[in-house]
Amino acid sequence: MSMPQFPPQPHRPDLHQTIIDLLDSIALEEIALSHVLNAEAEKIQQFIRHISSCTPTGTVIDFNVVVNETLETVIMKEWLLLRKLENVIRFANKQFPPPCPPVCPQPPVPVCPPIPACPPIPACPPIPSCPQAPVCPPQVVFKVSRPKRPHKRHRQFLEE
């Protein structure tokens, strides 16, 4: 099977105009949903004005169910519009990547004159030994080690 071929159309919009049309359609649907929500709000206000203590509970519950269903439908439509917007943005970014930022011309680096070398530092004189200083005997260092824990098998016998 081959893909269908569309005949050329003289007034077909270009890619940029198609993306703008898709964004316009999302905006128009959002406006329509705002009108639906406004109408629901007016309906609720009207219901509240005319409700009384004599209104049966079933009527209030039925009214609430209808309002909830309408709001759920609006929420689902909002979710679909969000997905549509995300897809349009993703497609637009693939087709029209954001422009590269302009490269600012860098000021020329000033050429500094060479720094003269520092004179060599004279060597320090040797430290004379002190004849009055007592000579200490070398200190003996004792290493203290922790006793090893008995093996698991041996601990059993020790505990018994």
N, C-alpha and C positions, 0 to 999 in steps of 0.2 A: 504494500500500500504506500502510496506517496502522499505527501502533504498537499492540502488543497492550495491552489494558486489563486490569488486574488487579482482581479484585473486592476490595472493602474487607474487611479482616480486623480483627476486634475486638482481637486481642492483638499487633498489629504494634508492634515497638519504635520508639521515636523515634530521631532522628538521633544524638543523644548516646550512647544505649545501643548503637546499631549500631557506632559507632566503638569503644566499649569492648569489644564482642564481637569485633571484628576484631583489636584488640590482644591480647585473651585468646587468640584462635586462634593468633596468632603466637607467643605465649609457650608455649602447649601444644606446638606443633610444635618449638620450640627444646628443650623438655624431652625430647620423643621423640627428637630427634637426639642429645642428650647420652646417652641410654640406648643408642642404636645405637653411638656411639663408645666407650662404656664396655664394651659387649659385644665390640666388635672388640679392644679392649685386652686383655680377659680371654682372648680366643681366641688372640691373639699370645703372651701369657704361657704359656698351656697348650701351645702349639706349641713354644715355646722349651724348656720343661721336658722335653718328650719327644723332642726332636731329638737325634740322635747322629751320630757320624761315619759311621755306616752308612746314614743317610738319603740317598736318591738326590737328586742336585742338581735333577732335574726336579720332585720333590715340593716342594722349598723354593721354586723359581721359581713353580710353580703356586699355592702358598699366597700368595706375595707378590703375584701378579697379582690374586687374589681380594680381598685386603686393599686393594690400590690401587683396584680398581673400586668397592668399598664406600666408600672415602674420597672418591673423585671424585663419587660420587652424593650423599654428604653435603654436599660443597662446593657442588655445583649447587643443592641444596635450600636451603643457607644463602644463596646468591645470590638465589634466588627470594624467600626470606623478607625479605631486605634490601629488595628492590624493592617488595614488598608493604608493608613498614613505611614506606618513603619515600612511597608513594602515599597511605597512610592519613594520615600526618602532613601531607602537602600538602593533602589534602582537608579535614582537621580545621582547619588554619590558615585555609583559605578560608571555612569555615562558621562558625568560632568564632575570630575574630581575637583576639590577646592584648589584655587590657584596657589602656586608657590609664593611665599612671601618675597617681596622685593629684596634684593641683596643690596645693602647699603655700602657705598664705597668706603673702604677703610682708609683713614688718613695715613699718609706715608710715615713709616717708622723713621724717626730721626737717627742719623748716623752719629754715634757718640765717638769722641776721640778715644784712642786706646788708653787704658789706665796703666800708669807706669808700675812696674813690679815693685813690691815692697822689699826693703833691704832684709837680708837674712837675719834671723833671731840668733843671738849668740847662745852657745850651750851653757847650761847651768853648771856652776862649779860643784865638784863632788862634796857630799856632806861628810865632814870629819867625824870620826868615831869618838865617843866620849869615854875617857879613861875611867871616870868615876862611876859610870853606870854599872850596877851589879849585873852579873851574867846570871840569868835565870835558868834553872835546869829545865829541860824539855818536859812539858806536861804530858802525863799519861791520860789518855782518854779511854774511859770504859764504855763499852757498848752494852746497853741494857736491852735485851730482847724479850718480847712477850712470850709466855709459855704457849706452846702449840696446843690447840684443842684436840682432844682425842677423836679418833675417827668415829663415825656414826656407830659402827658395830661395837666398838669398845665402850662407848657411852652407855649402851644398854647394860653391859655387865657392871659398870660403875654405879649405875642407878639402882641396881638390884640389891 
